[in-house]
């Protein structure tokens, strides 16, 4: 390859030595020796060497060299060699990342790293690859000063060692480079680095003993505007959070979480400007529609992108970090007599100011919500409700929004982001649609037009159903409270809508929401009986009936024609959940011979045995439908289910 074994060894040693500092199991002597060794490597220009190697190492170039020397074998060998080359580049990038997690780079090194990022491009799907993602996060960690707020011991000593708080030339060089640099190949990447730097400047300004840097800290607002103008939140969503390996590294998640929460807490006026701009744009769009004109091109979507970024970041939590708890302040009803709040699950006498500000952001964004950010706000709540405690707080928020307090804010109609508004809307849709229920032979039923529900309304319903699904999936108390409410009756309304002529995608979301409710055995038992009476899957055949009704028709006539099967997948998920949760031995008694046989017959004959002969627009859906876990479960329990 184009780099020496010695240089590669240095990079690997560099990475290993940093890993030791994350542990407290090593003696102080070993840590000191390791630190001295790695410091010497950095002083000898290791950062420049690493970035040079990353730029020079290319799979195609290395393959050409190996091909000339006949060093490539079978396809398996070629793949192994390609993976090895990629792993070398990844190890080099991670060595810099791990270093910056513990200690910032020198002035020259950080400028070299910024120069490298100026030329970075994205993958075909719009995301950063593993190497460039690690290098971006390395820069973001170099700019991090928020950890000082959480440190009480040796804080003054750390501040004296941090170049961001002590070296004027260090700050001046970075600030000048980011403020005056030419556009990068990726404007969004430049915007991300600028936003991180602006938040660093704002963080520095909070320390009273660094007023000498006022010349730079006063420029934080302008730097933030540059970042927002280049759609920084959209880039973070599409290119960073959705990157292939983002959720595989805990410290990636931590840094982006801190970046977002720092923006919300350190720059509240900027957040308010985003909301005011969104309100004004919503009025302009409404006026254009009223006048029959096209919406103005100049409309920006910065607040929408911020909400969608929050939704995307917190919808997964592979390390169970529960960072989204920071956005919720428990209400008085959830507190004991001694504990007033909690912060990331730790009891405190008072909620930290940071938590109060974030909670205020979540609540205020839902006040007088314009239609243009209604769906992004619901998606943001869905991300923030991902977890057992977060889901309960979100349930309480939606419940409180329907109270007298919400009506005072929103007007007579109450908040559109509340359980009361949502289930009332579902009831109105059901009452309107059931007036024209299709018959088995109805052509409308086969083609399923959006009768009475516009595309925009359907998108809003799907967003709220997904939020509901997330909440009830995590919170059993929410499941029971919603089902036991005398006015909302979600299961009854959803089953009623499933019998109406609506789009299969909306029906699939309704079924998935039922699956979430079915996680509670007491709800699952009643759901089984409701499925029998509504005949979502026809289990009772009427003499003389010419054709089947229900989901079987939709599978054969609608989904097969579209080559997409959202309703079928959702139905399989529902049956799987109900079988695992609660299975009544007398299912169908009084209507037909009791037992599971009609459901098993449909799953076996109409879905699993025919899946090879059906056309699929997306190959992944074919695998999804024939989920091995569900198939295995059914056939392992075939005898029990068949005989009831």
Secondary structure as GFF3:
##gff-version 3
##sequence-region A 1 644
A	DSSP	alpha_helix	5	21	.	.	.	ID=ss1
A	DSSP	alpha_helix	28	43	.	.	.	ID=ss2
A	DSSP	alpha_helix	46	56	.	.	.	ID=ss3
A	DSSP	alpha_helix	59	68	.	.	.	ID=ss4
A	DSSP	alpha_helix	75	102	.	.	.	ID=ss5
A	DSSP	alpha_helix	107	117	.	.	.	ID=ss6
A	DSSP	alpha_helix	130	142	.	.	.	ID=ss7
A	DSSP	three_ten_helix	146	150	.	.	.	ID=ss8
A	DSSP	alpha_helix	155	161	.	.	.	ID=ss9
A	DSSP	alpha_helix	163	166	.	.	.	ID=ss10
A	DSSP	alpha_helix	168	180	.	.	.	ID=ss11
A	DSSP	alpha_helix	187	205	.	.	.	ID=ss12
A	DSSP	three_ten_helix	208	213	.	.	.	ID=ss13
A	DSSP	alpha_helix	214	217	.	.	.	ID=ss14
A	DSSP	alpha_helix	220	229	.	.	.	ID=ss15
A	DSSP	alpha_helix	232	235	.	.	.	ID=ss16
A	DSSP	pi_helix	236	241	.	.	.	ID=ss17
A	DSSP	three_ten_helix	246	248	.	.	.	ID=ss18
A	DSSP	alpha_helix	250	266	.	.	.	ID=ss19
A	DSSP	alpha_helix	268	290	.	.	.	ID=ss20
A	DSSP	alpha_helix	302	314	.	.	.	ID=ss21
A	DSSP	three_ten_helix	323	327	.	.	.	ID=ss22
A	DSSP	three_ten_helix	332	334	.	.	.	ID=ss23
A	DSSP	beta_strand	341	343	.	.	.	ID=ss24
A	DSSP	beta_strand	346	348	.	.	.	ID=ss25
A	DSSP	alpha_helix	353	365	.	.	.	ID=ss26
A	DSSP	three_ten_helix	371	373	.	.	.	ID=ss27
A	DSSP	alpha_helix	374	384	.	.	.	ID=ss28
A	DSSP	alpha_helix	388	401	.	.	.	ID=ss29
A	DSSP	alpha_helix	404	410	.	.	.	ID=ss30
A	DSSP	alpha_helix	419	433	.	.	.	ID=ss31
A	DSSP	three_ten_helix	434	436	.	.	.	ID=ss32
A	DSSP	alpha_helix	443	447	.	.	.	ID=ss33
A	DSSP	alpha_helix	455	474	.	.	.	ID=ss34
A	DSSP	alpha_helix	476	484	.	.	.	ID=ss35
A	DSSP	alpha_helix	490	498	.	.	.	ID=ss36
A	DSSP	alpha_helix	504	517	.	.	.	ID=ss37
A	DSSP	alpha_helix	521	534	.	.	.	ID=ss38
A	DSSP	alpha_helix	551	553	.	.	.	ID=ss39
A	DSSP	pi_helix	554	559	.	.	.	ID=ss40
A	DSSP	alpha_helix	560	562	.	.	.	ID=ss41
A	DSSP	alpha_helix	566	581	.	.	.	ID=ss42
A	DSSP	alpha_helix	597	601	.	.	.	ID=ss43
A	DSSP	pi_helix	602	608	.	.	.	ID=ss44
A	DSSP	alpha_helix	619	625	.	.	.	ID=ss45
A	DSSP	alpha_helix	628	636	.	.	.	ID=ss46
A	DSSP	alpha_helix	638	643	.	.	.	ID=ss47
###
